[in-house]
Amino acid sequence: MTPTNATAARLHVDSDGDGEALIRFEFGAPGQDPRRVPCPSLAGPATESWHAGAIGESAETCDAAWAHGEHYGVCALSVAEVDGDIESAAASAYQRLLTCVRPSAHPYLLRIWNYFGAINQGHDDQERYRRFCVGRARAVDGLFNDPPPAATAIGTGDSGATPRVQLIALCASAPAMALENPRQTPAWRYPREYGPVSPGFSRGAVLEANSRAPRLLASGTASIVGHVSQHVGDTAAQLRESLANLAALLEEGQRRSGHAFAFAGCETLRVYLREPGDLGVAQAVIAESGMPPGRVIYLRGDVCRRELDVEIEGVFAGAAP
Ligand code: 3EB
């Protein structure tokens, strides 16, 4: 069946690598292109393409790129860290993002990926992830937190002489339905022990909830129940717990939107692993999960909690109940 134009303009994700895409993610070592995910691929499809109809406008400079279609846009940028000051780099990256997005035809931020190096370096409130959260919180506006976008924050390997913080943002002409996870404390309500500023992200988002083809975007999901890390030292058990969190999120999406979401409807799943040597263990757990095997991408990346070794995120197509 040929999709109508109205259907083609809806957001969907595939791994074929053809057709016009809002963004076609590629994976590899940290580099110059702000659209490239700076996490080397360990297994799975080489690309992840996000489609939403025809691209009306696109542009790129050396450290920023954007593309706009009818309902959606993508903005990618990176900012160099000066003297290892991740807090300031995060603040300028978010200032630039909001400056770019708010006056555009797609002012609503639905989903953001955050990547930077040495995410677990430093102790307690000086840990680089916590400083990043402080810089992000300092830069964003009221609309950002009402409610915050779905997100991922992952640490990359060494990016060479000039470390950069990189943001990739999906934005839209209309807001999405933000989701929280009933098994997890909202991140924006994490207690003080996790840092001076709570992380600004929602657990997920349902896009086009009033259409026949909604999509559920799951944020980076780790082995955290309530606000407490689970199964420290056991990657397989962490991945099973993360999948249980994801299942609960899909159920919550169904309760809120009236559309059914299931692992079988997964269009893409990214599995970020701290240790490349955990690939086999992760593949064995995923094989039993009911995720479509051809849609799972395994990447090398650091979870923002040092005690955790795996995080997952993904996109799920909804079905009428
Ligand atoms: C967690 O649940 C894991 O700071 O934007 C996941 C997704 C995590 C997004 C962010 C952090 C972020 O707390 C970490």
Residues whose N, C-alpha, C, O or C-beta is under 5 A from the ligand:
A	BS01	3EB	A151 T152 A153 P199 F201 S219 G220 A222 I224 C304
